[in-house]
């Protein structure tokens, strides 16, 4: 298989994953709405009532998702404490960013550039569309990476924007939030409403009691399973996207070696981000918390990681660019301190 | 009979809609090429603007390398005067080679290499070369996309009947102006 077709295959996989995410989250939301309505005493076993209540509930949920997608990027930027960085404060960083944007042909709609004060080398992209997109890098990344590796990481983030990952990831985060909210409603109802209902059933029919029991069980199942399902969808989607963004970035700059070097250098660095929200974990260039150790906690963390291991990413890149990249050469030295003109 | 007419009308509308969308797709691809070309122009302009400054700085330390300066200046003048992708690519190649020679000379002057102004110019030049390379890569990618749309059936029918002409690629050699990484082999 040639590198080109492998790349196309990755892109198709990406589109499939997007559809999977959208359909999966709508389904989960619909089932949750159905169970919540049932637990609230709505006769959802009746087909007409059940379908219409579920449809209306799901529509409301989708509207919520839409609203959440609108405010998601600014929340993510605030959570990371990202500051917009003017050209005068970091001329070389802006130079590199311009090189990436000109290669991508998006000089007219350049994303905004931000800096996060954090010693861990990392970066993320967010936004609703190309016109409203944001790229943030940590001070650790600026200080530790040589010029062309820093550029490769910037290209990886721009690739997330070009591949429309930023919108999908924002949607995934919002879905996980919606499902958590519905599960929360269920839990509250079962704790508060359970007692009252017990008093009512003694006077009511036996059929109502069975339905109540059914929804109690279904509710419990939903509370346990739905957030898990939402997580699985999130992870399945975001891991695939990292490979594609690496490949797109290497292709944009025609410089796969720098991408490989950047990944290897960041892999050797074991600083964890000081501040990050679990909800925004898969926005980052590298898994934000350190999971490479061999203790039990790290192994568990790797299983639930939002990012594939860096070694795996390097190997995939090397396969895509067979013969042109080296994965064992010594890394070029890091830049001298203070050389970036940014502090 | 009425049904038959209806089917024909629907089919006709379908064909018209398809023709319009295919035509628009080609136009958009062509506009993208023009935009990419304008971007190359901007970046080359920037490169040309940088050269007098660079030559003057080097002159301050290596005045007797007159031949090289003249070569760079002449190559720059030629690059500014020509037009069209093929000629421009050739002229820019000449300029690239002359610049390479100039940069090679600077290696012999440690004082020059330590000059703050020169080091800033070096970063500027490296950045400019990367901008040129990046805009060229995007231009060529845009031409490839347009070319594919132009040649693939059935869009090719629209392309040939509305005279969507072939566009030239912009091919140049590149000079390695990256600051050489200090790789040590212990």
Boltz contact constraints between the chains, C-beta under 6 A:
constraints:
  - contact:
      token1: [A, 95]
      token2: [B, 127]
      max_distance: 6.0
  - contact:
      token1: [A, 99]
      token2: [B, 130]
      max_distance: 6.0
  - contact:
      token1: [A, 99]
      token2: [B, 131]
      max_distance: 6.0
  - contact:
      token1: [A, 99]
      token2: [B, 134]
      max_distance: 6.0
  - contact:
      token1: [A, 102]
      token2: [B, 131]
      max_distance: 6.0
  - contact:
      token1: [A, 102]
      token2: [B, 134]
      max_distance: 6.0
  - contact:
      token1: [A, 102]
      token2: [B, 135]
      max_distance: 6.0
  - contact:
      token1: [A, 103]
      token2: [B, 134]
      max_distance: 6.0
  - contact:
      token1: [A, 103]
      token2: [B, 137]
      max_distance: 6.0
  - contact:
      token1: [A, 103]
      token2: [B, 138]
      max_distance: 6.0
  - contact:
      token1: [A, 105]
      token2: [B, 138]
      max_distance: 6.0
  - contact:
      token1: [A, 332]
      token2: [B, 181]
      max_distance: 6.0
